């Protein structure tokens, strides 16, 4: 992600595209450091400080060469050719994939399905969290206090849903809970959009509760798939999926709201849990 999107900046057709590339490239860069620092001294029993210093100094040296590397590319080949700068990053990615832990290689397909399910759920969850007060106050004429209370109700229902989802998974299995969560949340969230007053709040709270059944379920299933890589799986299922969903869809929802109203923009998000249900069918039954 870092190599591809940062290197494509020179070919960005618009300012908005450039911003998107900066965000995606920056996410790739920042996600490297926690794992990189952890792995830098893995298995080292002596002189850990020295090898951590090598790791940090190498990164700083790379940062120092960066401006010269890209200015040389742009100066000799043209700004539109800076995409060639991705080649080292792509090669290193191939090397890292070759060195990937066997535990992750064996389960990458169901793990990717789980990641996409977290991403899909996070699109709805994060977008609702960010835009709900604005939607209720601007398009339903609610007071700021009432709008904030509705957001608290939605978030509190999600907290309860996460607790219930974990317990239901122990009884009925994670796959079943994910399937139910994805498809059963849709009619309740639709109820929120197509009604007013009490029924609307019932739909919002129950929709949020059912949608967030999957938070502990996805995480537990991922860790069970690769128990020796629990930390990596947890980072993938939590921060990376949540952050990517917010980074991409909060600007998109904002853009759609400016062009089609916030009601239509948020209502359109309900297609994602339906897609999540179809995707969850691909999860292993055991």
C-alpha positions in Angstrom: 0.0 0.0 0.0 2.8 2.4 0.9 4.8 1.7 -2.3 1.9 1.7 -4.7 -0.2 4.7 -3.5 2.6 7.1 -2.6 4.3 6.4 -5.9 1.1 7.0 -7.8 0.8 10.5 -6.5 2.5 11.9 -9.6 -0.2 10.4 -11.8 -3.2 11.5 -9.7 -5.7 13.0 -12.1 -7.4 15.3 -9.5 -6.7 16.8 -6.1 -9.3 14.4 -4.5 -7.5 11.4 -6.0 -4.2 12.7 -4.6 -5.8 13.0 -1.1 -7.1 9.4 -1.4 -3.6 8.2 -2.4 -2.0 10.1 0.5 -4.4 8.5 3.0 -4.0 5.0 1.7 -0.3 5.3 1.4 0.0 6.8 4.8 -2.1 3.9 6.2 0.3 1.4 4.7 3.3 3.3 6.2 1.8 3.6 9.7 0.6 0.0 9.8 4.2 -1.2 9.1 5.8 0.3 12.2 4.1 -1.6 15.1 4.7 -5.0 13.5 8.1 -4.0 12.2 9.4 -2.9 15.6 8.0 -6.1 17.1 9.7 -8.4 14.6 13.0 -6.4 14.6 14.3 -8.2 17.7 12.2 -11.4 17.6 14.4 -14.3 18.6 17.3 -12.1 19.5 18.7 -12.9 23.0 21.7 -10.6 23.1 22.3 -7.0 22.1 18.6 -6.3 21.4 19.3 -2.6 21.7 21.9 -2.8 18.9 19.6 -4.6 16.5 16.7 -2.2 17.3 19.1 0.6 16.6 19.8 -1.0 13.2 16.1 -1.2 12.5 15.4 2.4 13.4 18.5 3.8 11.7 17.7 1.9 8.5 14.2 3.5 8.5 15.7 7.0 9.1 18.2 6.4 6.3 15.4 5.4 3.9 13.5 8.5 4.9 16.6 10.6 4.1 17.0 9.0 0.6 13.3 9.4 -0.2 13.3 13.0 -1.5 16.3 12.4 -3.7 14.8 9.1 -5.0 11.5 10.6 -6.1 12.9 14.0 -7.3 15.3 12.1 -9.5 12.5 10.0 -10.9 10.4 13.0 -11.5 13.2 15.1 -12.9 14.5 12.6 -15.4 11.3 10.8 -16.4 8.6 13.2 -15.6 6.2 13.5 -12.7 3.7 11.1 -14.3 6.4 8.4 -14.1 6.8 8.4 -10.4 4.8 5.2 -10.3 8.1 3.4 -11.0 9.0 4.2 -7.4 6.7 1.4 -6.3 8.9 -1.3 -7.7 11.1 -1.7 -4.6 8.0 -1.8 -2.4 6.3 -4.4 -4.5 9.5 -6.6 -4.5 9.8 -6.4 -0.8 6.1 -7.3 -0.4 6.7 -10.4 -2.5 9.6 -11.3 -0.3 7.5 -10.8 2.8 4.7 -13.0 1.4 7.2 -15.7 0.7 8.3 -15.5 4.3 4.7 -15.4 5.7 4.1 -17.6 8.6 2.7 -21.1 7.6 -0.1 -20.5 10.2 -1.4 -17.6 8.1 -0.8 -19.2 4.7 -3.0 -22.1 5.6 -6.0 -20.0 6.6 -5.7 -16.9 4.5 -9.0 -17.5 2.6 -11.3 -17.7 5.6 -9.2 -15.0 7.3 -9.8 -12.7 4.3 -13.5 -13.4 4.5 -13.5 -12.5 8.1 -11.6 -9.3 7.5 -14.0 -8.2 4.7 -16.9 -8.9 7.1 -15.4 -6.6 9.7 -14.8 -4.0 7.0 -18.4 -4.2 5.8 -19.8 -3.9 9.4 -17.5 -1.1 10.1 -18.7 0.9 7.1 -22.2 1.1 8.6 -21.1 1.4 12.3 -18.5 4.2 11.7 -20.6 6.1 9.3 -23.6 6.1 11.6 -21.5 7.1 14.5 -20.1 10.1 12.6 -23.2 11.3 10.8 -26.1 10.4 13.0 -26.3 13.6 15.1 -25.9 15.8 11.9 -28.6 13.7 10.1 -31.1 14.0 13.0 -30.5 17.7 13.6 -30.4 18.9 10.0 -32.8 16.6 8.2 -35.2 15.6 11.0 -35.0 18.9 12.9 -34.1 17.3 16.2 -32.4 19.3 18.9 -28.7 18.7 19.5 -29.4 17.2 22.8 -32.0 14.7 21.4 -29.6 13.9 18.5 -26.8 13.2 20.9 -29.1 11.0 23.0 -30.0 9.0 20.0 -26.3 8.4 19.2 -25.7 7.3 22.8 -28.6 4.9 22.5 -27.2 3.5 19.3 -23.7 3.0 20.7 -25.0 1.6 24.0 -27.1 -0.9 22.1 -24.0 -1.9 20.1 -22.2 -2.6 23.4 -25.0 -4.9 24.5 -25.0 -6.5 21.1 -21.3 -7.3 21.3 -21.8 -9.0 24.7 -24.8 -11.0 23.4 -23.1 -12.0 20.2 -20.1 -13.5 22.0 -22.5 -15.6 24.2 -24.6 -16.6 21.2 -21.6 -17.7 19.3 -20.6 -20.1 22.1 -24.0 -21.7 21.8 -24.8 -21.6 18.1 -21.4 -21.1 16.4 -19.7 -18.0 15.0 -20.8 -18.5 11.4 -24.5 -18.6 12.4 -24.3 -15.5 14.5 -22.5 -13.6 11.7 -25.2 -14.6 9.2 -28.0 -13.6 11.5 -26.3 -10.3 12.4 -25.8 -9.2 8.8 -29.3 -10.0 7.5 -31.4 -9.3 10.6 -29.9 -5.9 11.2 -31.2 -4.6 7.8 -35.0 -4.5 8.5 -34.5 -2.7 11.8 -32.2 -0.1 10.4 -34.6 0.4 7.5 -37.4 0.9 10.2 -35.3 3.7 11.6 -35.2 5.5 8.2 -38.8 5.0 7.2 -40.6 5.8 10.4 -40.4 8.6 13.0 -40.7 8.9 16.8 -40.6 5.8 19.0 -40.6 3.2 16.2 -37.7 4.9 14.6 -35.6 4.8 17.8 -36.6 1.1 18.3 -35.3 0.3 14.8 -32.0 2.2 15.4 -31.3 0.6 18.7 -32.2 -3.0 17.7 -30.4 -2.5 14.3 -27.3 -1.4 16.1 -27.5 -4.1 18.7 -27.8 -6.9 16.1 -25.2 -5.4 13.7 -22.6 -5.4 16.5 -23.2 -9.1 17.4 -20.2 -9.8 15.3 -17.4 -7.7 17.0 -16.2 -10.5 19.5 -17.2 -13.3 17.1 -15.0 -12.2 14.2 -12.1 -11.6 16.5 -12.4 -15.0 18.2 -12.8 -16.9 15.0 -9.8 -15.2 13.5 -7.7 -16.1 16.6 -8.9 -19.7 16.4 -7.9 -19.9 12.8 -4.3 -18.8 13.6 -3.7 -19.2 17.3 0.1 -18.7 17.0 -0.5 -15.3 15.2 -3.2 -14.0 17.5 -1.7 -10.5 17.8 -1.4 -10.1 14.0 -5.0 -11.3 13.5 -6.3 -9.0 16.2 -4.6 -6.0 14.6 -6.1 -7.0 11.2 -9.6 -7.5 12.6 -9.7 -4.5 14.8 -7.7 -1.3 14.0 -6.9 -2.0 10.4 -10.4 -3.0 9.3 -12.1 -0.2 11.4 -9.6 2.4 10.3 -9.8 1.5 6.6 -13.6 1.6 6.6 -13.6 5.0 8.2 -10.9 6.4 6.1 -12.6 5.5 2.8 -16.3 5.8 3.6 -16.6 8.8 5.9 -15.4 11.1 3.0 -17.6 9.2 0.5 -20.7 9.5 2.7 -20.0 13.2 3.2 -19.7 13.7 -0.6 -22.9 11.7 -1.2 -24.8 13.7 1.5 -23.8 17.0 -0.2 -25.1 15.7 -3.6 -28.1 13.5 -2.6 -29.0 14.3 1.0 -27.7 12.6 4.1 -30.8 10.5 4.4 -30.2 8.8 1.0 -26.5 8.5 1.7 -26.9 6.7 5.0 -29.9 4.6 3.7 -27.7 3.4 0.8 -25.3 1.9 3.3 -27.8 -0.9 4.1 -26.7 -2.7 1.0 -23.5 -3.6 2.8 -24.9 -5.9 5.5 -26.8 -7.7 2.7 -23.5 -8.2 0.9 -22.0 -9.3 4.2 -24.6 -12.0 4.6 -23.8 -13.4 1.1 -20.1 -13.2 1.9 -20.5 -15.0 5.3 -22.0 -18.0 3.5 -18.4 -18.7 2.3 -17.2 -19.1 5.9 -16.4 -22.7 6.9 -19.3 -24.4 8.7 -16.9 -25.8 11.4 
